Amino acid sequence: MTNGFIDVHHHIIPEEYKAALAEAGIEKSGGLSIGSWSPQKSLELMDALGIEKAYCSLSEPALYPIVEKDRALGRQKARMLNGYMAKLCANYPGKFGAFAVLPLPDIEGAIEEAIYALDVLRLDGVGLLSNYRDEFLGNRMFDPLFDELDKRQAVLYIHPSIPLDAEVFKRPEYVPYDYFQEFCFNTTRAASNLVFSGTLERCPNIKPILSHMGGTLPYLAWRLNECFPGNQRPGKAKQTLPAYVYDGWCSLSKPVYDYFGRFYFDCALSCHDAAFSAVEKLAPNHTLFGSDSFYASLNSGKKFVQEVEAHYTGDALDNMKRENAIRLFSSKGSAHSKEV
């Protein structure tokens, strides 16, 4: 296959990872039980959906339940899993890429692992969660990590997460599965936080991918832009905002829309005309294919493909299927990508 889909939202579930989560008392992701996986299952699904290459990642909760209990163990598991992904890519040349898992919220350990995964293992980017408990990307605690990733012009795959503790986060009574809607909201919160904190301003070289078409960001983009006091400088807001928030707002040198346009958006679980049109207007040629394997079903993946092929034609279809991804991973500084 030389002209198939390139899948940037492809979750793998190594047995070692599943066992480590179970030891930490975690058996669900997004409200669903964590299933089984093997490289052969990925290859079979890729053949069924017409996927030429899949960029692998871990879904939420990644490693943070382990890190919170034992930082040293979290670092050990990150190193083991990234080595596993590197071997997967080597064993199936041209079929797989990989986003490194980092032992967050251990910032020092995450920086060390990111450097190793990108510079030594040559993985294609790093996987991040929208938030770790109640700390969202863009929080000042993540600044040292983002500075290192910016030096490497890294591709960042951002997946939503919801706090595991019911005392921290109360789920809607009649919507018990987080992936229905809460995932979308936390993706939006992370994206807007990355903009308003000044992180994207300070780190112009990172290339962030938002899962699920950016959650609700395309819908809220106009509102966030028009309502942002920074369009006229915060002014009176200085009297009411924490100093670090005010400083983040004042650091923006461009219209808010310009920062939104830097995001890439994968279509997993968001394959419909309204989402396609909104994202194409917000960030032209930044839409990517995502299967959401192995949490979404094969039938869901087939629907994603059908919706993409029904909406896009000609060059636009080629861009959505593969060309946007090829440009993203082959862009200057992304030497960690493999030839597609």
Disulfide bonds with the S-S distance in Angstrom:
none
